[in-house]
Amino acid sequence: MAGRLLAGTPPDFRFCSAQTSPAQPSPARPSPLRPAGSAHAWARPEAPLRSGRSRRQRKGGGAATMNRLGRRANETLIEMALSADGEECNGPETISTAGSEIPSSSEIDKRHQSKDSIFFRDGVRRIDFVLSYVDDLNKEWEKKLERRKEFESNLQKAGLELETEDKKESEDGKIFFVKIHAPWEVLITYAEVLNIKVPIRENDIPPMVENPLDCVLFPLRLPEKVMHPEPDYFTAPFSKDKQELYLINDESTFFSPSMRNRIVNYILTRCPYGTEEGKKKFGIKRLLNNGTYTAAYPLHDCQYWKKASDPNCDSERYTLYMEWARFLRFYKEQPLDLIRKYYGEKIGIYFAWLGFYTEMLFLAAVVGLICFLYGLFTMDENMSSKEICDPAIGGEIIMCPLCDRDCEYWRLNTTCESSQYSHLFDNVATLFFAIFMGIWVTLFLEFWKRRQARLKYEWDLVDFEEEQQQLQLRPEYEAKCTQKKKNPVTQEMEPYLPLTSQAVRFCISGATVLFWVSLIIASMIAVIVYRLAVYAAFASLMENTQTLQPISGLLTPQLATSVTASCLNFVIIMVLNFFYERIAIWITDMEIPRTHMEYENRLTMKMFLFQFVNYYSSCFYVAFFKGKFVGYPGAYTYMFNRWRNEECDPAGCLIELTTQLTIVMAGKQIWGNIQEAIVPWICNWWGRRKARNNPENLYSRWEQDHDLQTFGALGLFYEYLEMVIQFGFITLFVASFPLAPLLALMNNILEIRVDSWKLTTQFRRPVAAKAHSIGVWQEILNGMAILSVVTNAFIVAFTSDMIPRLVYYYAYSESEDSPMSGYINNSLSVFQISDFRPRNEPKENPENFVICRYRDYRYPPGHERKYLHTMQFWHILAAKLAFIIIMEHVVFIVKFFVAWMIPDVPADVKAKIKREKYLTQKILHEYELEKLKERLCQGDKRATEKEFIATEGRMELSRAI
């Protein structure tokens, strides 16, 4: 009949005579949309129901449960709780098992049940969430008891089923565990509220053409059942009234464990537990904060090192550990679909982004390594280093003292080794690599958009933004905002924060952030003062200590000062981070953001602003300020009129920037891995030290997970922040250190396995959450990509010696055979020692030097413009500014052209999205026609022929569009 309707055949209303009469129930028939023989959990025809009841029986037998769930079909938790306030409650409701096929707890011998189980004692109902508490007899014991009693009673009114494990059953004899199960009726109610998408038909679009490189990449592949644990389906938002549309064969496995714990967590965060101080209190988060409960978490499905003994358990945690979380699998691709299925889309999208970022780093690392090798192989051909190291040239050039009074005159060839190492990073390849990285970062961001668009479709996140708008406000916002106003869109009363209160909170927040940023700048100035103060001490120590003479050529006073200052700066960075993280969370909580997305975005911007200034301020100082405002020997400039500003090495400041970048970047990565891997492992080992001596059958699944670390709501936030800071190091200052992408690549290969290992083995299972993108981090990466073009242009122009060498090569060289010979002598100005001020003049001049040299372009003594800048200085400055403008415009034009050429959404993904939307509309219209036919057969007078024709016409129009 449906085919005739689609073909446009006029409807024949006599089909009712061939159907069951209205007085008789219609016989059950399989849905034509359900493919036969599918072995998938969504549609598994051969799998028996756990409870032994059919879906239709459960739907009928669940009427009493639905009556308890709410008076209206669409009534949700908050409405149910409010409507139940006026009803009598004689304490926590007990789930009755009389007359059902679920055995009562008294019929089960707990000692014969496996403790490593994810089911209730009956072995049928799955544990979707666990609450734990300690029944300590302190002054708030009665208040906590009353809160728990009310909270658990309200959970049962909402339809959840609870089962409590007495503390005598726990390993330490102190902790109670409350196990929570969400029955089918609760799941379908909140699946509709949360707009969860479920399968309606298998995907009929042919897969992409096989990549010819698949045979080469075969060693990197994982087994198909690991990479794609589920078939590809077209999906649609769940609706209780249209269950026949969906591929439902087994209610116990229709909703995955991650969906189930997401639904239960939604209920827990909004369930009320009483009234205190005249305000209605609700939410598990408040109960955790005030100590009523000690933990709330979903269970892992098995132990990570072995499969579960229960054949009904998929042992996905074990699969993730064996195929993903072990370091020996570092060369394998990530099972992103399995990660998403087990942990949820939010964690899945993070590992997808991290993996894609690591893949793209491979290209940058290879090009950076080639540039470094170019500098290494041409080191002996560098004319500047040759002249500095030549005793007849560099050995005869006497340099002015680098500090006042205590420092002595020194010969240029003492910096021979440092000038050679500087060439490794300061060469022609530096310019090429800076331009390459400007284009690479654009390719990375654009191709990630395409990858993200594909994941959005594959993971049913295309309409996620609309879902976010339908979800309720943050529970904390609802609890703290007592005033209400009418929403102009929904015309419903909802809480709001007055404008005056918002202004006061934002002022306090802004002042706090400004104070901490000022504190960072103050600490950076303190490190600069340290550099200025200890340089003279290092110079004197190395001059007078015989044991340091063999390494004096390599470890110069400048390098020793730079290394120690970098280490000190790194320690200060870590200390400030420790305190600011807590301050940022506190002030964000104080602002009372309206939604979870607002909360994360505000916290992200505060933390990133602080981390940006904290990590990059020292690099900005070395790159753009050190050696730029020194003055000259007769008129040095001073900080606070006391400490003389630092000078760069005769070979340039780039090697010092490289040192600073390497120490901070490598130190952060090492410390981060210690924090992420070793600290949780030690904490878990310490917490389980007693349980290890007990038999495994006495150490239950919920106790094992209870002893693990908590992966908090901000767990992914810190992972993103760590990677984005690293992204800044390899883009903002990459012109000074071509090996930075290689270091980042090696770190990220380890980072993926460390993150997966700790998440799979050391942390409780996080509550599944949805996310369609990496959020505000995408905008931060875009901003850093644009800023990196500017910073690298300035580094090449003002920090490296490339532009002065090019100006000398083309305009001031006097030798055609060797154009760069004489460059060192040309770049050093002459100062007459008798012109020293008493404050600057060295205490000793044993060799009675008359003149000394310094790094600048100024007229010599005796010239009419004595010690003023020469014309060559202005030529070089003009060349630097011209280079910055040209490089920025070239790179930006290429960036925008590449971004324009690469579409954000692949063509095949667009086709699949259109196909799914069309199919969903078609199936819904077919369903409406079927329902209308039933109404006509049952003699519903309201179902007219015109209505039937209108419905058919709407379906035809939709298909045509």
Protein Blocks (a to p, Z undefined) as FASTA:
>chain_A
ZZmmmnopacdfklmmmmccfkbccdddddfklcghiabfklcfklccfklpafklmmmm
mmmmmmmnombfklcfklmmmmmmmpccebjadddfehiabdcfklpcfklpcfkbcbdf
komaccfbdcddddddbfklmmmmmmmmmmmmmmmmnopacddddfklpmnopaccdddd
ddfklmmmmmmmnopacdfbdcfbdcddddfklmmmmmmpccfklmmmbccdddddddfk
lmmmpccfblklmpgfklmmmmmmmmmmmcccbdeehiacedjklmmmnomambdcdddf
bdfkbccfblkbgolmmmmmmmmmpmklmmpccdfklmmmmnojklmmmmmmmmmmmmmm
mmmmmmmmmmmmmmmmmmmmmmklmmmmpmklmmmpccddfbehjaccddfklmmmmmmm
mmmmmcfklmmmmmmmmmmmmmmmmmmmmmmmmmmmmnopmlmmmmmmmpccdfklmmmm
mbdcddfklopacddddfklmmmmmmmmmmmmmmmmmmmmmmmmmmmmmmmmmmmmmmmm
mmmmmklmmmmmmmgfklmmmmmmmmmmmmmmmmmmmmmmmmmmmmmmmnopablmlmmm
mmmmmmmmmmmmmmmmmmmmmmmmgoplnopfklccdehhlaccddddfkbjklmmmmmm
mmmmmmmmmmmmmmmmmmmmmmmmmmmmmmmmpcfklmcfklmmmmpccddfklmmmmmm
mmmmmmmmmmmmmmmomklmmmmmmmmmmmmmmmmmmmmmmpccddddddfbebjmlmmm
mmmmmmmmmmmmmmmmmmmmmlmmmmmmmmmpcbfklmmgoklmmmpccddfklpcfklm
cfbdfkopabdcdddddddehiakgoiacfklmmmmmmmmmmmmmmmmmmmmmmmmmmmm
pcfbdfklmmmmmmmmmmmmmmmmmmmmmmmmmmmmnopaklcfklmmmmmmmmmmmmmZ
Z
